[in-house]
Amino acid sequence: MNIRRELWFGLSFMAVIVAAAAAMLLSADTVTNGHLGLLMLSLVVVAIMLGFPTAFTLMGMGMLFTWLAYDRDWHRTLDLMVQSAYKTMANDVLIAVPLFVFMGYLVERANLIESLFKSLHLALARLPGALAVATLVTCTIFATATGIVGAVVTLMGLLALPAMLRAGYSVPLAAGAITAGGCLGILIPPSVLLIVYGATAGVSVVQLYAGAFFPGLMLATLYVVYVIIIAWLKPQWAPPLSQAERVVPLPPLSQRLADSPAAHAVVGLLKGRRNSDVPFSHVLKQLGIVVLPGAIFLLAAGLSYQSVTTVEAQARYEIQEIGATAPSSESESSAGGLQEPPSNDGLAEPPAEGGLQEPPSEETPAPQASSGPLAEPPGATGEAPAPAPAAAVAEPPAAASSAAAEGASVRPAPTWWWVTFAVFGAMVTLFYLFLSFARLEIFKMLLASFFPLVLLILSVLGSIVLGLATPTEAAAMGALGGMLLAAAYRRLNLSVLKESVFLTAKTSAMVCWLFVGSAIFSAAFALLGGQALVEEWVLSMNLTKVQFLILSQVIIFLLGWPLEWTEIIVIFMPIFIPLLDNFGVDPLFFGLLVALNLQTAFLSPPVAMAAFYLKGVSPSHVTLNQIFLGMLPFMGIQVLAIVMLYIWPQIGLWLPQLLYK
């Protein structure tokens, strides 16, 4: 029944597209090449919905309509195809795609998610809806490591869905948490979607990654808050874990140190009234693990404090130096070398003494420049009545380092650093206040499962965002880190490696062929004048910036039902991107909106791909309608996140502006 509904929906959608194309052609006085371009676009969408391969459909349609535009000249048509394909092959950004995909498949095939989910489930056991919250956190981390929606939804469907159903969770809530969390890989770096968008729109992938970090974190937080509120209001939908499920068995040596698992770990390790039966090396090892969070926090706080204050001091010194050149005579030190071309006739015309003497250095030999600032350089003819500026000029070269050091010691840290310091300091304090022996064991489980994966992600993303490596170099480092991580867990074998390489080649080939097809299609569309026709039509509507953004996002959302995100990015982004300048929209900001929007389309019935991924691994009693019902609240949260990003664009733009502008 559901298949019939989806079939009818698809046929109706295609009928609407064909009817719109026919109406456009019939209403036109004369059918121009631009109309042929729009007809080509409509035929491509219908052909893809009928199941034709996307890349080869784009190439075939592009070549056919290019041939028509060139008056049936095959030589020029083939030349355009070769040039478009070569331009795609020369795009260095695309090298990062197979490397990031390989890292993701390695982490997935090594099955690192199971221990991660178990440790998070125990760590968050006291929260309402603990299993669903652990599912969302696991999905967020795993989506960051893989970026492959189908893989995350499928794995969490096999791992978390049975656990939540056994605990008595509502089927819609459990399904919604898995599908929504699994789709986070579309937005959260290192997202392949952002790489493809950056290569298509000509936007820096580094800035896209920096911009997507906080929107992705905001969306995951909204999901978690929603689950906690629902579990608190409707405990029958997400029953709390039983006491037996919360029990963490202590190892034998720790049992000798603790009267009970709830005993305070720091006190027990320091007092150790039973230490006579426990090796001292074991106590030292446990104390080292206990001290680790505090030591990392203090080290990170000290280094970051020094970094932010030093950076601010250097920026302040540079600004003072630039500002000093305008009113004072500091520019004369450089002007002295430029005074060699002596020409006092050229600047004899302007009568102003100070205004026109600063910018060009040729004006220094002017005879009426003896009023002060130009008297000091050795080649000038006037006297030197300004000893104070001379001292000021002499000071920066001699005392630059001391001035910078003095500024660094006085300059306070920014407010955001103090807020971050306070938040993490409170977390570390709470960790030590409530650290029992049972929680110490959970922390050790997190050290073995959660932190290595997070360290891999942070090293990859941090090297990109901080400018230490290009996306391609960071992707290579991530692929190597994924192999080392799988080897450390003893999950790396020939079978895992072969499967990862095969799936990487398959996915990368699909993306690269899509780019070749998109390049040929876009060249044909521009050659026919379709882009100019669309731009003329949009501008004739006299839309405001808000109206244009709403219209474009609604179109992308509707296209997200029948089409994959790859097809939407490579086919329709070249149409939208040239329009952004007319409405004053930042392509970086538009890319973040598109990523959020396409993630919403993945959760939107009736053609929500995440639902079908989950249905494929669900028990037979879990119906597609239940999965759709569970996805709807999360889709509403997605829409709320899009609205929040538009109202407060600094959520996505603050970090790129801080780091790169």
N, C-alpha and C positions, 0 to 999 in steps of 0.2 A: 504493500500500500504506500509506504514511504517512497519507494523507488518510483512508483507511478507519479506521485506528487512532484518529486524532483524532476522527472522527465517532462511533465507538463510545464513546470516552472521554466526549465531550460528552453523548451520550444516556444513558450510565450515570450521569453526574453529575446530570442532570436527573431521572432516575428516583429517585435517592436523595433528592433534595429533595422531590419529590412524595410519596414514600412516608413521609418524616419528617413532612410536613405532615398527611397523612391519618392517620397514627398518633396525632399530637398531638390532632387533632379527635375521633377515635374514643375515645381514652382519657379525654377530659374528661367529667365528669359533666354539666355544662351548658356549652354553647358561648356564651361571652361575647364582648363586643366586642373584648377583648384577643386572643382566639383568632382573630377575624376579621383583626385587625392582623397577626398572624404569618402567616396565610394570604395576606394581601396581599403581605407581604415575599417569601414563597416564590414566588408567581406572578410577581412582578416579576423575580426572578432567572431563572426559567425563560423568561420572555418575552424578556429581553435575550439569553440564550444562544441562543434561536431566531432572533435577528437583528433583532428589532424595535428601532426607534430608542430609545435609552435615555431621553432627556429627555422625549419624548412618552409613552413607556410609564409613566414616573413620574407625569407629570401626569394621564394617563388613569386609572391605577389609583387615584391619590390622590383624584381627584374622584369616582370611582365608589364607593369605600368611605366617603368623607366623606358622600356622599348617603345611604348606608345607615345611617351613624352618626347622621345628623340626621333619621332617620325620613322619608327621601325628600322633604326640603325643599330645593328647588333654590336658593331665594333665599339661604339661609344657606351653602349649598355654594359658590355663586359669590362671596359675600362673603369667605369664607375664601380662595378662590383669589386674588382681587384683593389682599387684604391680604398674603398670602405673597409674591406677585409683586412688590408694591411694596417690601416689606422687603428683598428681594434687590436691586432696582434702586437702593435708597438706600444700599447697602453701598459705601463709598468705596474699600475695599481692592481691589475687583475692577477698578478703573480701571488698576491696575498690570499686569494680565494682558495686554491687547492691546499695551501699550507694550513690555513685556519680550519678548513673542512677536515683535513687529515688529523689535526689535533683533536677535533670534536669526536671523530669516529674512534680514535684510539681510546679516549676517555670513556666513550660509551661501550665499546666492545670489551674493554678491560673490566667492566661491571663494577666500577668504583662507587656507583650510586647506592648500592645496597647498604654498605657500612655507614655511608653518610646519612642516609635516611634513618637508620636505627639509632645512631648517636644523637641526631637532632630530635628525634621523637622522645628519647629519654630526657634530653636537656630541657625541652619545653613542656614536660609532662604536667606542670601545674597550671598552665594556661588553659582557658576554655577553648575547646576545639583543638586540642594539642596535636592530634594526628593531621588535621587539615592544615594547621599552621606549619607543622614540620614538612608537610607535602609542598606547600608554597615556597618555603625557604629552600628546600632541596631543589625544587624546580628552578628557582631563581639562580642558584649557584650553578646547577647543571646546565641551564640555558646559557649562562655566561661562558661556560667552558666549551659548549658544543655549538650553540647557535642554530641547531637543527630541530625544528618544531616537531616533526613526526617522530624523531628518535626520543625526545624527552617525554612526549605524551604517551608513547607506546611503553617505554620503560616504567614510567610512574604508574601507568594503568596495570602493569603486571605486578608491581611491587606495593604501591600504596592503596590501590582500590580494594584488593582483598582484605588488607589490614583494617581499613575504615569500615568495610561492610561487616567484618567479624565483630568490630567494636560497637555495632549498632548505629552507625552514621546513616543519615538520610542519603539516599542514592543521588538525588539532584545536587546536594551540597558537595558530596564527595567527587562527583563527576565534574562539577563546575570548578572546584579547586584545582583538579588535575589539568583540565583543558586550559584554564586561564593561566596557570603557572607555566605550562608547557609552551604557551605562545609568547612568553617574555623574551625568548631568544630572537624574535624578530627585531626587537628594539634595543635590548641591552648589548653593549659591545662585548666581544668582537662580532657583531652582527654582519652576516654576509650581505644582507639587504642594504646596509649602510655603505658597504664597499661598492656594490652595484650602483646605488644611487649617486655616490660621489663620482664614480667614473662616468656616469651618464650626464650628470648635471654640471660637472666641472667644479665640484666643491671638494675641499680638502677632507680626506677621510679622517685625518687626525682631529680636525675640529668637529667633525660629525660625531666621532667617538666621545670626545669631551662633552659635547652638547647633549648626547643621549644618556649620559651617566645618571644625572639627577632625575630626568623624567622617568627612566626605568626604575630607579630606586623609589620614586614617589608612587609609581603604579603598583609595585610589589608591596609597599607599605599600605596602600589603600586596600589591596586584597586582604592582607593579614588583619587589618583593623575591622574590615567587614566580617570576616570569619569569626573573629573574637566576639564581636557584638552579637552576631546571630547565635553563636554557641551560648552566650550568656543569657540572651532573651529566650531562646528555644533550646533548653538543654536536652530535650528529647531528640533533637536533630543531630546533636554532636555530644553524646554522653561522655562524661569525664572518664579517664582511665582508672581502672580498679587498682587497689593497693598492690595486688600481686604483679600487675603489669609494670608498676613503677619500681619494683625491687631491682636493685643493682647488686649482684653478688660481689663481695670483696675477695681479693686473693688471700691465700692463707697467711702470708706475712702481715698484710694490713689488718687481718682479723685479730692478730695478737696485739696490735697497737691500739685498737679501738674497742671500747665496751660495746658499741653498737654502730651500725652504718651512719646514724645521725650525729655521732660525736664530731666535735669540731676538729678539722684535720690539722690546722696549724698548732693548736694546743696539744693535740695528741702526739704530733711529731716532735714538738719541742720538749714536752714533759717525758713522754715515753716511759710510763712506769713499768711496762713490760719489755723494755728494750733489751733486756738481758738475753731474751730468746730470739731477737731479731738482729741480723747482721747490720753493722753500722753503715755499710755501703748502701743498703736498701733505704735506710732513713735519709741518707744524704741525697740519694736519687729522688726520693719523693719530695724532699725539701727543694731541690733544684726545680722540679716541675711546678711546685707551689709558687716559687719566687719568679718564675718565668714571665707571667703576665705583667707584674709590677715592673720588672726590669725592662721589658719591651716598651711599656708605656712611658717610663722615665726617659729611656733612650730616644724614643720617637719624639717625645715632647721637647727634649733639649735640642735635638737636631733641627726640628721644625721651627722652634723659636728662633734659633740662630739664623736659619734660612730666611724666615719672613722679615726679621728685623734688618738683616744685611741687605736683602733685596730692596727694601724700602729706603734704606740709607743711600744705596747706590743710585736709585732712581731720583732721590731728592738732590743728591750732589750734581747729577747730570742736569736736572732742571735748573738748579741755581747757576750752573756754568753757562747754560744756553741763555738764560735770562740776563746774565751779567754782560754778555757781549753787546746787547743793544744799548743800554744807557752808559756803560763804562767803557774804558779803553782797552778791555782785554783782547778785543779783536785786533788790536794794533800789533800784537806779537806775531800774528800771521800776516797782518797787513804790511809789516815791515818788509817781508819777502816779496810781496806783491806790489810794492811801491817802485820797483825797479823800472817798469814801463813808465817813464815820466812824461805825463802829458797833462799840463795844467790848462790847456785851452778848452778841453772838452767839458770840464765841469765849472768853467767860469760863469756859465749862464745861470745856473740856479743860485739865487741869492740866499737861500736858507743856509744857516750855519750848522745846525745839528741834525735836522731831519734827513737831508739827503747825503750826509757824510757817512752814515753807518753802513747801509747795505753794500754799495760797491767799494772795493778797495782802491779803484783807480782815482777816486776823488781826493785821496789824501794829500797830493801835492798842491791843492788849491791854496792860493795865497791868503784867502780870508779864513783859513781853517785854524788860525792861531788861537781860537777861543778856548782851546783846552784839549779835547780828546785827541786831536790829530797832531799835537805838538810833540808827543813823546817819541814816535818812531824815529830811528836814526836818519832816515832819508828825508824827513820833513824840513821845510824851510823856516817854520815859525819857532818861537821860543817854547820853553816847556814850563808853563805856569801851573801845571797840575801834578805836584808830587804825590798826592794821595792816590789818584788813579794808578800811578806808576807802581806804588807799593801794592795796590790791590792786584795789579797784573802780575807782579813778581811772586805773589803769595801762592796761588794755586799750583803752579808746577812744583814749587819746593815743598809744599805741605799738603799735597793732594791726599796721600795715604792717611795722614793724621786727621785731616778734616773728615774723610770718609769714616775713619774709625770712631771719631768723636760723634758723628751723626748716627752711626750704628748703635752706639751705647745709649743715646738719648731717645732715638726713635722708638715709640711704643709698638707692640705687636697689634695687628688689626683686630677688630672686634670678632670676626668669624673665627680667628684662631683661639681666642679666649673661650668662645662658646663651645668649640670642638674640644678644647682641653677640659672644660668643666664636664661635658657629657661623658667623655671617655674616663675621666678621673672618677666620676660618680659610679660608672660601671665597674671599674677596677676595685673601688672601695666596697661596693656591694658584693663583689665576687669574694673578697677576703672575709667579709662579715658573715656570710652564709656558707662558707666552704666546709662542708662535712666530708667525711671519708667517702660516702656514696657519690657526692658531687665531684669529688676528686677523681673517682673512677670514670665518671661521665666525661670530665674534662680531658682525661687521658685518651678516651675514645675519640673525642673531637680532635685532639692533637694528631691522632693517627688517620682520621678520615676527612675532617672538615678543613683544617688549616693547610695541609699540603695542596689541596685543590684551590683554596683561596689564594695561597701564596703564588701558585702558578698563574692564576688569573690576574692578580695584582701586578706581578712582574711583567706580564705581557702588556696589559693595559697601561700600567704606569710608565713603561718605557716609551709607549706611543704618545701618551698625553703630555709627558714631561719633555718630549722632544729628544730623548736619548736614542731612539731608533725609529726608522720608518715603519709603516704598517707591515711591509714585506719582511723586513728584518725581524720585527717582533713576532710575526707569524712563524717564521723559521725557528725562532727561539721557543715559541709555544709548542710547535710540533716536537722538537727535541725534548722539551719538558714533559709533554704527554707520554713520550716513550719511556723516559726515566721514571715517571710516576707509575706507569703500568709495570715496569720492571721491579720497582721497589715493592709493589704489592704482589709480586710474583704472578702477575696475570699476563705478562708479555710472552707470547709464544708465536710460532710460525703461523698458526691458524688465525690468530687475532691480527697479526701484521698483514697477512694476505687479504683478509676481509676488509680491513681499513684502507689498504691501498686500492683495492677494487672499487669500493664505494666512493672513495675520493676521486678516482679517475672518472667514474660515472657522473658524479655531481658536477665536477669541474668542467667536463666536456659539455654537459648540458648548459652551464652558465656561459661558457665561452662561445658555443654555437649560437646561443641566444644573442650574445653581443654582436656577432658577425651578422646575423639576420636582422637585428635591430638597426645596425649601421646602414645596411643596404636599404631597408625599409624607410628609415629616416631621410636618407639622401633622396630617395624617390619621392617621398612626401614633400620635401622642401622644393625639389625640382618642379613638381607639378603645381606648386603654389598653394598647397593645402594649408601650410602653416600660416601664410599671409591671410588666407580666407578666414581661418579660425580667429586669428588675432583681430582682423577687421570686425568680425561678428561680435566678439567679446567686447571690444572697445566701443562699438555702437550702442551697447546696452547701458553705457554710462554708470557702471557699477562702482561702488565705493570699495575700499580695501577689504572691509569686513564682508561685504556681499560677495566679492570675488573669492575670498577664502572659503566662505560657506559653500558657494557653488562648486568650487573645485573639490572640496572635501566630500561633498555629497556624491559627485560623479565618481570619485575614486572609491568611495564606500560601496556604491552600487556595482562598480566593476569588480570589486573584491569578491562578490558572490560567484560569478561564473569563471573568473580568471585567477591564476596564481599571481603572487606578488611579483615574481620575476617578469611575467608578461606585462603587468601594469607598469613596472618601472621602465622597461626597455622600450615599450610602445608609446605610452602616454606621457611620460615625463619630458621627452623632447618636445612635446606639444605645449605643456604647461610652463616649462622653465623660461622660454623667451617672453612669456607674458608677465613675469614677476616684476621686471623693471618698471613696467607701466603702472603698477600699483604700489611700488615701493616695498615689496616683500623680499626679505632676506632669503636667498636660496637655502642657507643652512637651517633657518627656522622652518621653512616650508618642508624641508626633508624630515625634520623631527615630527611635524604634523602628519606627514604622509606615513611615516613608520608607525605612529600610534594608530592612525586610521586603518591601515592594512591589518594591524593586529586586531582591531575591532572586527574587521570583516571575517577574520578567522574564527570569531566567536559568534557570528551572526547566522541564525537559521534563515533559510532552509539549506544552504550550501556551506555550512561551517566545516572546513576540512578537519579541524581538531576533533570534532565529534565523531567523524568516521574513523580517525586513527584510534580513538579510545574504544569505540564500539567493536573494532576488530579484535581487541584483547580482553573484552569484558565478559563476565559470566552471562549465560543466556537470558537470565531473568532481568538484566539491565537493558532497558529499551532505549531506542534512539530518542524518543520523545522525552524520557527522563533526563537524558544528557542535555538535550536542548533546553529543557526547563531550568536545569542547574546553571547553564551558561548565561542565561538572560541577565541576572543581577550583575555578573562580572562584565557583561557588555555595557550595562549602564554605568559601571565604574569607569570603563574605558572612555565613554563619552564625557563623563565628568572630568577625567584627566585631560582630554583634548581641550575642553572649555577652560580648565585651569591654566593649561600651557598657553592658550591664547590670551587670557586675561593677564597672566604674569609671565611674559616671554622670558624673563630673566632666569626662570627655572632651567631653561635649556641654553640660554646665551651667556649666563654669568661666567661659567667655567671657561669656555673658549675665549671670552673677552679678557678674563683675568690672566690666562696663560699666553695668549698669542697677540694681544693688541695693546 
